[in-house]
Amino acid sequence: MAEESQRTELPQEQPQQSTTIPQEQPHQSTIFLPGSVGHPSGVEVAPKTTWPEVVGMTVEEAERKIREDMPRVQFQVVPPNCFVTMDFNTRRVRLYVDSEGKVSRAPRIG
């Protein structure tokens, strides 16, 4: 019992204060593609280069639809069995039409 009465209390350890250094967030850069800034969906997208959804439409309907995506486009309507030049023009879209005047191939820039 003598040993029990001689108990000495050890000093309690003070909780260590941890210093946390805030981690910096990695820098995220946004890449803007031509024709994609201000897209209504808020998502940056690449500009359209082909319009398969207009196949089967009349020339007027196809032109209206394509102008929504590319307002300053120049159209070239290509009748059946006609030749075209091989030059590439970024402002031109060729509309290949069938004998009824409907778009027969997916139009694309060029």
ZISULNOR-V309103 format. One record per helix or strand of 2 or more residues. SS is the DSSP state (helix for helix, strand for strand). FROM is the first residue (numbers start at 1). TO is the last residue. If there is no record, write none. Layout:
ss: [SS;SS]
from: [FROM;FROM]
to: [TO;TO]
//
This chain:
ss: [helix;strand;helix;helix;strand;strand;strand;strand]
from: [2;50;52;59;74;92;102;107]
to: [5;51;54;69;78;97;103;109]
//
